Amino acid sequence: MTGRSIGSDAPASEGSGPLSGLTVLDCSTFVAGAVCARVLADFGANWIKVEVPAGDPVREMGAQVNGLGLLWKIFGRNAKPITLDLHAPEGQDIFRELTSRADVVVENFRPGVMERWGLGPEQLHAVNPQLVVARITGFGQSGPYARRPAVGRIGQAFSGLSFMTGERGGRPLVPASAALSDHIGGWTACLGVLMALMHARESGVGQVVDCSLYEASLPVLEDAFAVLGLTGEVRTRAGSESPSHVPHDHYETSDGRWIAIACSSTRLFRRLCDVMASPGLRDDPELQSNAGRRSRRSDLDRAVAEWVHTRDFATVSQALSAGEVPFSLIFGPEDMLQDPHYIERQSILSIEDDELGGSLLMPGVTPRLSLTPGAVAHPGLGVGACNDEVYGGLLGLLQEELESLRERCVI
């Protein structure tokens, strides 16, 4: 990975990436499409990011420093941004020409929009039969709600993630981020793209990857549907508790630090009892099964909470580590920047940014490949920063042609 880790001024190693030579043409807006394309680009794909001449709205989202959106700097890393008006017939012609040189197209418009522009899968496959077209929407390409507008928050609401997030009896909350479903959907679409590319390589035939934000999020609900169907129980908000395991919660230490403890098996539960010096709990016949522990949830959680709350974090941490009980501090960003594990693995990178005039912290590349690691070549660039490179270098347009396109606001 290029850039610097948070613990060193030395540059991280840079790999060419296993997807080097793959061209991704991305005309999506906001988050999910960018997540899909960015993962591919992190591993070497040539990501051409198509934006309207005024720039993608994601540039205005989130925190701004010197008029520059930090979210775009992160979401748009490794992208080659170009501007193109897809509403204009000439812009549509240029997009089709770009498609002929691409392996993947990523879009997230509502169903029918790309077809109305003459850029639907059938039209694009006529230009490039091996093309993989990733379509990321809130509700998918079919069904009565397909044409509804949606973003991450809507995907979370429709998928049940929000229904199950919050304190017991309280209001539904956003799980971690209002764009969580965008991230899940982007990664899911990326997986679909890679599978479709493998098929295209073997068959010479491209296909459509239809990824909805809500369906990508459904697996996070685990066995909620099975439980409802077989028992009639409706899983709902339960705070930080786990519906499946006990003790499996967050607990506060005497010095005000919050930790997570996860005992997802009888063996781990018995280890925790040994650490707490609670042989009565350890050997209680009723607590030797997960079902038995769930039936005594209140008693067990109270016992663990009292044990943790009478000790400071250092003491609790040392005891749980020695007893091999799964636990962690509830990390905040400042904790991550100082933690030796984060530092050694370069989980957070410091990337130089010329526009910001300094370094920018962002998550590192994941997953880690031993032979062909991913890389961050640069943060998100300015609007149309790669127009000359793409239109001149890839399509062979002359400078006077580019100037004419700019004057007519096609690019």
RODO-844700 format. One record per atom (N, C-alpha, C): y, z, x. Coordinates in steps of 0.2 Angstrom, whole numbers, padded with zeros to 4 digits, always signed. Atoms other than C-alpha are relative to their C-alpha. Layout:
! RODO-844700
YZX...
! end
This chain:
! RODO-844700
-0006+0000+0004+0000+0000+0000+0006+0000+0004-0006+0000-0004+0017-0004+0007+0004+0006-0002-0004-0005+0001+0031+0008+0007-0002+0006+0004+0002-0006-0004+0030+0026+0013-0003+0005-0005+0003-0005+0004+0019+0040+0006+0006+0006+0000-0005-0005+0000+0029+0056+0001+0000+0005+0006+0000-0005-0005+0023+0065+0016+0001-0003+0007+0000+0003-0007+0026+0053+0030+0005-0006+0000-0004+0006+0000+0038+0040+0036-0003-0006+0002+0004+0005-0002+0024+0029+0042-0001-0005-0005+0002+0005+0006+0021+0013+0032-0007+0001-0002+0007+0000+0002+0005+0013+0022-0003-0007+0001+0003+0006-0001-0007+0000+0025+0000-0005-0006-0001+0005+0005-0005-0017+0016-0006-0005+0000+0006+0005+0000-0020-0028+0010+0003-0006-0004-0002+0007+0003-0019-0046+0004-0002+0001-0008+0002-0001+0006-0028-0040-0012-0005-0005-0003+0006+0004+0002-0044-0047-0021+0002-0005-0005-0003+0005+0005-0033-0057-0034+0005-0005+0003-0005+0004-0003-0023-0066-0021-0002-0007-0002+0002+0007+0002-0022-0084-0027+0000-0001-0007+0000+0000+0007-0022-0079-0045+0007+0000-0003-0007+0000+0003-0006-0084-0055+0000+0002-0007-0001-0003+0007-0001-0074-0070+0007-0002-0003-0007+0002+0003+0013-0081-0081+0001+0005-0006-0001-0006+0005+0020-0066-0092+0006-0001-0003-0006+0001+0004+0032-0069-0106+0001+0006-0005+0000-0006+0005+0029-0052-0114+0007+0004+0001-0006-0005+0000+0043-0039-0117-0002+0007+0000+0001-0008+0000+0044-0020-0115-0006+0001+0005+0004-0004-0005+0029-0011-0108-0007-0003+0001+0007+0001-0001+0011-0016-0112-0002-0006+0004+0001+0007-0004+0012-0034-0106+0001+0001+0008-0002-0001-0007+0020-0028-0090-0005+0004+0004+0005-0004-0003+0007-0015-0087-0006-0004+0002+0006+0005-0002-0007-0028-0088+0002-0004+0006-0002+0004-0005+0002-0040-0077+0001+0004+0007-0002-0004-0006+0008-0027-0065-0007+0003+0004+0006-0002-0003-0010-0020-0062-0003-0006+0004+0003+0006-0003-0016-0038-0058+0004-0002+0007-0004+0001-0006-0001-0040-0046+0000+0005+0005+0001-0005-0005-0004-0024-0037-0006-0002+0004+0006+0002-0004-0020-0032-0031+0000-0007+0002-0001+0006-0003-0013-0048-0026+0002-0006-0004-0001+0005+0004-0010-0059-0041+0008-0002+0001-0007+0003+0000+0006-0070-0041+0003+0001-0007-0002-0002+0006+0015-0062-0056+0007-0003-0001-0007+0004+0002+0029-0074-0063+0002+0003-0007-0002-0004+0006+0038-0063-0076+0006-0004-0003-0004+0004+0004+0047-0074-0089+0005+0005-0004-0005-0004+0004+0063-0065-0096+0005-0005-0004-0006+0003+0003+0076-0071-0108+0006+0000+0005-0006+0000-0005+0092-0076-0098+0004+0006+0000-0004-0007+0000+0100-0059-0103-0005+0005+0004+0005-0005-0002+0084-0050-0096-0004+0004-0005+0004-0004+0004+0070-0040-0103+0003+0006-0002-0003-0006+0002+0076-0026-0114-0003+0007+0004+0002-0006-0004+0065-0014-0103+0004+0002+0005-0004-0002-0006+0078-0015-0090+0006+0005-0002-0005-0004+0003+0089-0005-0102-0003+0007-0002+0004-0006+0003+0076+0008-0106+0000+0006+0006+0001-0006-0005+0075+0026-0098+0006+0001+0004-0005-0002-0004+0086+0033-0084+0003-0006+0003-0003+0005-0004+0099+0022-0076+0004+0003+0006-0004-0002-0006+0106+0024-0058+0004-0006+0002-0004+0006-0002+0121+0013-0054-0001-0006-0004+0001+0005+0005+0118+0003-0069-0007-0003+0000+0006+0003-0001+0100-0001-0064-0005+0005-0003+0005-0004+0004+0085+0005-0075-0006+0001+0005+0006-0003-0004+0072+0015-0066-0007-0002-0002+0007+0002+0003+0058+0010-0078-0001-0007+0002+0002+0007-0002+0060-0008-0074-0002+0000+0007+0001+0000-0008+0060-0004-0055-0008+0001+0001+0007-0002-0001+0043+0004-0058-0005-0005-0004+0005+0004+0004+0035-0007-0072+0000-0007+0003-0001+0007-0002+0042-0023-0064-0002-0001+0008+0001+0000-0007+0036-0019-0046-0005-0006+0001+0004+0006-0002+0028-0035-0038+0001-0006-0004-0001+0006+0004+0034-0046-0051+0005-0005+0003-0005+0006-0002+0043-0063-0048+0004-0002-0006-0003+0002+0007+0056-0063-0062+0004-0006+0000-0004+0006+0002+0063-0079-0069+0002+0000-0007-0002+0000+0007+0073-0083-0084-0001-0006-0003+0001+0006+0003+0069-0095-0097+0000+0001-0008-0001-0001+0008+0074-0097-0116-0006-0004-0003+0005+0003+0003+0058-0100-0125+0001-0003-0007-0003+0003+0006+0068-0104-0141+0002-0007+0001-0002+0007-0001+0074-0120-0133-0006-0004+0001+0006+0005-0001+0063-0135-0134-0001-0002+0008+0001+0001-0008+0067-0138-0115-0003+0005+0003+0003-0005-0003+0062-0121-0111-0007+0001-0002+0007+0000+0001+0046-0123-0120-0004-0005+0004+0003+0005-0005+0042-0139-0110-0001+0003+0007+0001-0003-0007+0045-0129-0094-0005+0005+0000+0005-0005+0001+0034-0115-0100-0007-0004+0000+0006+0004+0000+0020-0128-0103-0002-0002+0007+0001+0002-0007+0022-0135-0086-0002+0006+0005+0002-0006-0004+0021-0118-0078-0007+0002-0002+0007-0001+0003+0005-0115-0089-0005-0004+0004+0005+0005-0004-0003-0130-0080-0002+0003+0007+0001-0003-0007-0001-0120-0064-0003+0007+0000+0002-0007+0000-0007-0103-0070-0007+0001-0002+0007-0002+0002-0023-0094-0073+0000+0004-0006-0001-0005+0005-0017-0081-0085+0007-0001-0003-0006-0001+0003-0004-0080-0098+0000+0006-0004-0001-0007+0003+0002-0063-0105+0006-0001-0005-0006+0000+0005+0012-0062-0121-0002+0006-0005+0001-0005+0005+0015-0049-0134+0005-0001-0006-0004+0001+0006+0025-0057-0148-0005+0001-0006+0004-0001+0006+0019-0055-0166-0003-0007-0001+0004+0006+0002+0006-0067-0172+0004-0005-0003-0004+0005+0002+0013-0084-0175+0006-0002+0003-0006+0002-0004+0028-0084-0164-0001-0005+0005+0002+0005-0006+0020-0093-0149-0002-0006-0003+0002+0006+0003+0012-0105-0161+0006-0004-0003-0006+0003+0003+0029-0108-0169+0004-0004+0006-0003+0003-0005+0036-0113-0152-0004-0005+0004+0005+0005-0003+0021-0124-0148-0003+0002+0006+0002-0003-0006+0015-0112-0136-0006+0005-0001+0006-0004+0002-0001-0105-0145-0005-0002+0005+0006+0001-0005-0018-0104-0136-0002-0007-0001+0003+0007+0000-0023-0121-0143+0004-0005+0004-0005+0005-0004-0007-0130-0136-0001+0001+0007+0001-0001-0007-0009-0121-0120-0006-0002+0003+0006+0002-0002-0027-0124-0118-0001-0008+0001-0001+0008+0000-0023-0143-0121+0003-0002+0007-0003+0001-0006-0013-0141-0105-0004+0002+0006+0004-0003-0005-0025-0130-0095-0006+0003-0004+0006-0003+0003-0043-0128-0102-0002+0006+0002+0003-0006-0003-0047-0114-0091+0004+0006-0001-0005-0006+0000-0032-0103-0095-0003+0006-0004+0002-0006+0004-0035-0085-0101+0007+0002-0003-0006-0002+0004-0022-0080-0114-0001+0007-0002+0000-0007+0002-0019-0061-0116+0005+0001-0005-0005-0001+0005-0011-0057-0132-0001+0008-0002+0000-0007+0001-0006-0039-0134+0005+0002-0005-0005-0001+0005+0001-0033-0150-0002+0007-0003+0001-0006+0003+0002-0017-0161-0007+0000-0004+0005+0000+0005-0011-0022-0174-0006-0005+0001+0005+0005-0002-0021-0037-0166+0002-0006-0004-0001+0006+0002-0021-0055-0171-0002-0002-0007+0002+0001+0007-0029-0053-0188+0001+0007-0004-0001-0006+0005-0029-0041-0203+0007+0000-0003-0006+0000+0004-0016-0037-0216+0006+0003+0004-0006-0002-0004-0004-0028-0203+0001-0004+0006-0001+0004-0007-0005-0041-0189+0007-0002+0001-0007+0003-0002+0013-0047-0191+0005+0006+0000-0005-0006+0000+0020-0029-0192+0003+0001+0007-0003-0002-0007+0032-0025-0177-0003+0007+0002+0003-0006-0002+0025-0011-0166+0002+0001+0007-0001-0002-0007+0028-0002-0150-0005+0006+0002+0005-0005-0002+0018+0012-0141+0000+0006-0005+0000-0006+0005+0024+0026-0153-0004-0002-0006+0004+0003+0006+0017+0015-0168-0007+0000+0002+0007+0000-0002+0001+0012-0159-0003+0007+0000+0002-0007+0000-0001+0031-0156-0001+0003-0007+0000-0003+0007+0003+0035-0174-0006-0003-0004+0005+0003+0003-0009+0022-0181-0007+0001+0002+0007-0001-0003-0023+0026-0169-0003+0007-0002+0002-0007+0000-0023+0045-0173+0002+0004+0005-0002-0004-0006-0017+0050-0156+0005+0005-0002-0006-0005+0002-0001+0058-0164-0003+0005-0005+0003-0004+0005-0011+0065-0178-0004+0006+0003+0003-0005-0003-0021+0075-0166+0003+0004+0006-0004-0003-0006-0007+0080-0154+0005+0005-0003-0004-0005+0002+0002+0096-0157-0003+0007-0001+0003-0007+0001+0000+0115-0161-0003+0000-0007+0004-0001+0007-0012+0120-0175+0005+0001-0005-0004-0001+0006-0003+0118-0191+0007-0002+0001-0006+0002-0001+0012+0111-0183+0001-0008-0001-0002+0007+0001+0021+0094-0183-0004-0004+0005+0003+0004-0005+0013+0079-0175+0004-0001+0006-0004+0001-0006+0019+0076-0157-0002-0006+0004+0001+0006-0004+0020+0062-0145-0005+0003+0006+0004-0002-0005+0005+0064-0133+0002-0003+0007-0002+0001-0007+0012+0064-0115+0006-0005+0000-0005+0005+0000+0023+0048-0118+0001-0004-0006+0000+0004+0006+0030+0038-0132-0003-0007+0001+0003+0007-0002+0023+0023-0123-0007+0001+0002+0007-0001-0002+0005+0030-0120-0004-0005-0002+0004+0006+0003-0003+0017-0131+0002-0006+0004-0002+0006-0004+0007+0004-0121-0004+0000+0006+0004-0001-0007-0001+0010-0105-0008-0001-0001+0007+0001+0002-0018+0011-0113-0002-0007-0001+0001+0007+0002-0017-0006-0121+0001-0005+0006-0001+0005-0006-0010-0014-0105-0006+0000+0005+0006-0001-0004-0025-0007-0095-0006-0004-0003+0005+0003+0003-0037-0013-0108+0000-0007+0000-0001+0007+0000-0030-0030-0109-0001-0003+0007+0002+0002-0007-0031-0031-0090-0007-0001+0001+0007+0000+0000-0049-0027-0091-0003-0006-0004+0002+0006+0004-0051-0041-0104+0001-0006+0004-0002+0006-0004-0042-0053-0093-0005-0001+0006+0005+0001-0006-0054-0050-0078-0006-0002-0003+0006+0002+0003-0069-0052-0089+0000-0008-0002-0001+0007+0003-0062-0068-0097+0000-0005+0006+0000+0004-0006-0058-0075-0079-0007-0001+0003+0007+0001-0002-0076-0072-0074-0004-0005-0004+0003+0005+0005-0082-0082-0089+0003-0007+0002-0003+0007-0001-0069-0096-0085-0002-0003+0007+0003+0003-0007-0075-0097-0067-0007-0003-0001+0007+0003+0000-0093-0100-0072+0000-0006-0005+0001+0005+0006-0090-0111-0088+0006-0005+0000-0006+0004+0000-0073-0119-0084+0004+0000-0007-0004-0001+0007-0067-0113-0102+0003+0006+0000-0004-0006+0001-0053-0101-0105-0001+0002-0007+0000-0003+0007-0051-0090-0120+0005+0005-0001-0005-0004+0002-0040-0078-0129-0003+0008+0001+0001-0007+0000-0040-0059-0125+0005+0003-0006-0004-0002+0006-0034-0051-0142-0001+0008+0001+0000-0007-0001-0029-0033-0138+0005+0004-0004-0005-0004+0004-0021-0021-0150+0001+0007+0003-0001-0007-0003-0013-0005-0145-0004+0005-0004+0003-0005+0004-0021+0005-0159-0008+0000+0002+0007+0000-0001-0039-0001-0155-0001+0002+0007+0001-0002-0007-0037+0002-0136+0001+0008+0000-0001-0007+0000-0032+0020-0140-0005+0004-0004+0005-0004+0004-0046+0024-0152-0005+0004+0004+0005-0004-0004-0059+0029-0139+0002+0007+0002-0002-0006-0002-0048+0043-0134-0002+0006-0005+0001-0005+0006-0052+0052-0151-0008+0002+0001+0007-0002-0002-0070+0053-0144-0005+0000-0006+0005+0000+0005-0082+0059-0158+0003+0002-0007-0003-0002+0006-0069+0062-0172-0003-0004-0006+0003+0004+0006-0076+0048-0183-0007+0002-0001+0007-0002+0001-0094+0053-0180+0000+0007-0004+0000-0007+0003-0090+0071-0185+0002-0001-0007-0003+0001+0007-0080+0065-0201-0006-0003-0004+0005+0003+0004-0094+0054-0206-0006+0004-0002+0006-0004+0001-0108+0066-0204+0001+0007-0003-0001-0007+0002-0100+0083-0208+0006+0000-0005-0006-0001+0005-0084+0079-0218+0006+0003+0004-0005-0004-0003-0074+0089-0205+0006-0005+0003-0005+0004-0002-0057+0081-0201+0003+0003+0006-0003-0003-0006-0051+0084-0183+0007-0001-0001-0007+0000+0000-0033+0088-0182+0003+0004+0006-0004-0003-0006-0020+0096-0171-0003+0007+0002+0003-0006-0002-0027+0111-0161+0003+0002+0007-0003-0003-0006-0014+0114-0147-0003-0003+0006+0004+0002-0006-0022+0114-0130-0007+0002+0000+0007-0001+0000-0039+0119-0136-0004-0007+0001+0005+0006+0001-0054+0107-0134-0004+0002-0006+0005-0001+0006-0064+0104-0150-0007+0001+0002+0007+0001-0002-0079+0102-0140-0003+0006+0005+0003-0005-0005-0080+0116-0127+0005+0007+0000-0003-0007+0000-0075+0135-0125-0003+0004+0006-0007+0001-0001-0067+0141-0114+0002-0006+0004-0003+0007-0002-0057+0125-0111+0007+0000-0002-0006-0001+0002-0039+0129-0112+0005+0001+0005-0006-0002-0004-0022+0133-0104+0001+0007+0000-0001-0007+0000-0019+0151-0098+0006+0001+0005-0006-0001-0004-0003+0159-0091-0002+0006+0005+0001-0005-0005-0004+0170-0075+0006+0005-0001-0005-0006+0000+0006+0186-0072+0007-0002+0003-0006+0003-0003+0019+0176-0062+0003-0006-0004-0003+0005+0004+0022+0164-0076-0002-0007+0001+0003+0007-0001+0012+0149-0070-0006-0001-0005+0005+0002+0005+0001+0140-0082-0006-0004+0004+0006+0003-0003-0017+0134-0077-0004-0003-0005+0005+0002+0004-0030+0124-0085-0007+0002+0003+0007-0001-0002-0048+0130-0085-0005-0003-0004+0004+0004+0004-0062+0119-0091-0008+0002+0002+0007-0002+0000-0080+0126-0094-0003-0004-0005+0003+0005+0004-0089+0111-0101-0008+0000+0000+0008-0001+0000-0107+0118-0098-0001+0007+0000+0002-0007-0001-0116+0134-0098+0000+0002+0007+0000-0002-0007-0118+0134-0080+0008+0002+0003-0007-0002-0002-0099+0133-0078+0003+0006-0003-0002-0006+0004-0096+0146-0091-0003+0007+0004+0003-0006-0004-0108+0158-0081+0004+0001+0006-0004+0000-0006-0098+0154-0065+0006+0004-0002-0006-0003+0002-0082+0159-0074-0001+0008-0001+0001-0007+0001-0090+0175-0080-0001+0004+0006+0001-0004-0007-0095+0180-0062+0006+0001+0003-0006-0001-0003-0078+0177-0056+0004+0005-0004-0003-0005+0004-0071+0188-0070-0003+0007+0000+0004-0006-0001-0084+0201-0066-0002+0002-0008+0002-0001+0007-0090+0200-0085-0007-0001-0001+0007+0001+0001-0109+0202-0085-0002+0000-0007+0002+0000+0007-0109+0206-0103+0001-0007-0004-0001+0007+0003-0102+0189-0108-0005-0005+0003+0004+0005-0003-0112+0180-0095-0007+0000-0003+0007-0001+0003-0129+0187-0102+0000+0001-0007+0000+0000+0007-0124+0187-0120-0004-0006-0003+0004+0006+0003-0138+0177-0129+0003-0005-0004-0004+0004+0004-0126+0170-0141+0004-0005+0003-0005+0004-0003-0115+0163-0128-0004-0005+0005+0004+0004-0004-0129+0153-0119+0000-0007-0002+0000+0007+0002-0126+0137-0129+0008-0001-0002-0007+0002+0002-0110+0127-0132+0002+0002-0007-0001-0002+0007-0112+0130-0151+0002+0007+0000-0001-0007+0000-0113+0148-0148+0007+0002+0002-0007-0002-0003-0097+0149-0137+0005-0003-0005-0005+0002+0005-0088+0138-0150+0001+0005-0006+0000-0004+0006-0092+0150-0164+0004+0007+0002-0004-0006-0002-0084+0164-0153+0006-0002+0004-0006+0003-0003-0069+0154-0148+0006+0005+0001-0006-0004-0001-0056+0167-0151-0001+0006+0005+0002-0005-0005-0065+0181-0142+0000-0002+0007+0001+0002-0007-0069+0171-0127+0007-0002+0003-0007+0002-0003-0051+0163-0125+0004+0006+0001-0004-0006-0001-0044+0181-0127-0002+0003+0006+0003-0004-0006-0055+0188-0113+0003-0004+0006-0003+0004-0005-0050+0173-0102+0007+0001+0001-0007+0000+0000-0032+0174-0106+0002+0007+0003-0002-0007-0002-0031+0193-0103-0002+0000+0008+0001+0000-0007-0040+0191-0086+0005-0004+0004-0005+0004-0004-0028+0177-0080+0006+0004+0000-0007-0003+0001-0013+0186-0087+0001+0006+0004-0001-0007-0004-0016+0202-0076+0000-0002+0007+0000+0002-0007-0016+0192-0060+0005-0006+0001-0004+0006-0002-0004+0180-0051-0004-0006+0002+0003+0006-0001-0007+0162-0048-0004+0000+0006+0003+0000-0006-0012+0164-0030-0007+0004+0000+0006-0004+0001-0025+0177-0035-0005-0004-0004+0004+0004+0004-0032+0167-0049-0003-0006+0003+0002+0006-0003-0033+0151-0039-0005+0001+0005+0005-0001-0005-0042+0159-0025-0007+0002-0003+0006-0002+0003-0055+0167-0036-0004-0006-0003+0003+0006+0003-0058+0151-0046-0003-0005+0005+0002+0004-0005-0059+0141-0031-0007+0002+0003+0006-0003-0003-0072+0153-0023-0006-0001-0005+0005+0000+0005-0082+0153-0039-0002-0007-0002+0001+0007+0001-0082+0134-0040+0001-0002-0008-0002+0001+0007-0074+0134-0058+0005-0005+0000-0005+0006+0001-0065+0118-0063+0007+0003-0003-0007-0003+0002-0046+0123-0064+0005-0004+0004-0006+0003-0003-0029+0116-0060+0006+0004-0002-0007-0002+0002-0011+0122-0060+0002-0006-0005-0003+0005+0004-0002+0113-0074+0006-0003+0004-0005+0003-0005+0007+0101-0062+0006-0003-0004-0006+0003+0001+0025+0096-0064+0002-0005+0005-0001+0005-0006+0033+0082-0054+0002+0003+0007-0002-0003-0007+0040+0094-0041-0006+0002+0003+0006-0003-0003+0023+0102-0039-0004-0006+0004+0003+0006-0002+0016+0084-0036+0003-0002+0007-0003+0002-0006+0028+0080-0023-0001+0004+0006+0001-0005-0006+0024+0095-0012-0007+0001+0001+0007-0002+0000+0005+0096-0015-0003-0004+0006+0003+0004-0006-0005+0091+0001-0005-0005-0003+0005+0005+0003-0018+0082-0010+0004-0007-0002-0004+0006+0002-0005+0070-0017+0003-0003+0006-0003+0003-0006+0003+0068+0000-0006-0004+0004+0005+0003-0004-0013+0064+0009-0003-0007-0003+0002+0006+0004-0019+0051-0004+0005-0005-0002-0005+0004+0001-0002+0044-0005+0000-0002-0008+0000+0001+0007-0003+0046-0024+0007-0002-0003-0007+0002+0001+0016+0044-0025+0003-0003+0006-0002+0004-0005+0024+0031-0015+0008+0000+0000-0007+0001-0001+0042+0030-0008+0001-0007+0002-0001+0007-0001+0048+0012-0009+0007-0002+0001-0007+0002-0001+0064+0005-0002+0002-0005-0005-0003+0004+0005+0075-0003-0014+0007-0002+0002-0007+0002-0003+0090-0014-0008+0005+0001-0006-0005-0001+0005+0099-0013-0025+0002+0007-0001-0002-0008+0000+0098+0006-0026+0003+0002+0006-0002-0002-0006+0102+0007-0008-0003+0006+0003+0004-0005-0002+0088+0019-0005-0007+0000-0002+0007+0000+0001+0071+0024-0008-0002+0002-0008+0002-0001+0007+0062+0025-0025-0007+0003+0000+0007-0003+0000+0047+0036-0029-0003-0003-0007+0003+0002+0005+0034+0029-0040-0008+0001+0001+0007-0001-0001+0015+0031-0043-0003-0005+0004+0003+0005-0005+0004+0023-0030-0005-0005-0004+0004+0005+0003-0009+0009-0033-0007+0003-0002+0007-0002+0002-0025+0013-0042-0003-0005-0004+0005-0004-0004-0040+0011-0042+0001-0002+0008+0000+0001-0007-0043+0012-0023-0006-0004+0002+0005+0004-0002-0053-0002-0016-0001+0000+0008+0001-0002-0007-0061+0001+0001+0001-0006+0005-0001+0006-0004-0060-0017+0008+0006-0004-0002-0006+0005+0002-0046-0026-0002+0005+0005-0004-0005-0005+0004-0033-0012-0007+0006-0004-0003-0006+0003+0003-0019-0016-0018+0006+0002+0004-0006-0001-0004-0001-0015-0012+0006-0001-0005-0006+0001+0003+0017-0013-0018+0005-0003+0005-0004+0004-0005+0027-0027-0010+0008+0002-0001-0007-0002+0002+0044-0022-0019+0000+0002-0007-0001-0003+0007+0051-0013-0034+0002-0006-0004-0003+0005+0004+0057-0023-0049+0006-0003+0002-0005+0003-0003+0069-0036-0044+0005-0002-0006-0005+0001+0005+0085-0042-0053-0002-0006-0004+0001+0005+0005+0086-0054-0068+0000-0007+0004+0000+0007-0003+0081-0072-0062+0000+0000+0007+0000-0001-0007+0079-0066-0044-0004-0006+0003+0004+0005-0003+0065-0079-0041+0000-0007-0004+0000+0007+0003+0071-0094-0051+0000-0005+0005+0000+0005-0005+0074-0104-0036-0007-0001+0003+0007+0000-0003+0057-0100-0029-0005-0003-0004+0005+0002+0004+0047-0103-0044+0002-0007-0003-0002+0007+0003+0057-0118-0052+0000-0005+0006+0000+0005-0006+0060-0126-0035-0006-0001+0004+0006+0000-0004+0045-0121-0025-0006-0002-0004+0006+0002+0004+0032-0122-0039+0000-0006-0004-0001+0006+0005+0039-0135-0051+0003-0006+0004-0004+0005-0004+0049-0145-0038+0006-0002-0003-0006+0002+0003+0065-0145-0048+0005+0000+0006-0005+0001-0004+0080-0150-0038+0006+0005-0001-0005-0004+0001+0095-0139-0036+0005-0002-0005-0004+0002+0005+0106-0149-0047-0003+0000-0007+0003-0001+0006+0093-0148-0060+0000+0007-0002-0001-0007+0001+0093-0130-0059+0007+0002-0003-0007-0001+0003+0112-0129-0061+0001-0003-0007-0001+0003+0007+0111-0140-0076-0004+0005-0005+0003-0005+0005+0098-0128-0084+0004+0006-0001-0004-0006+0000+0109-0113-0080+0006-0001-0005-0006+0001+0004+0124-0121-0088-0001-0001-0007+0002+0001+0007+0115-0125-0104-0004+0006-0002+0003-0006+0002+0108-0107-0104-0008-0001-0001+0007+0000+0001+0090-0113-0103-0004+0005+0004+0002-0005-0005+0087-0102-0088+0005+0005+0002
! end
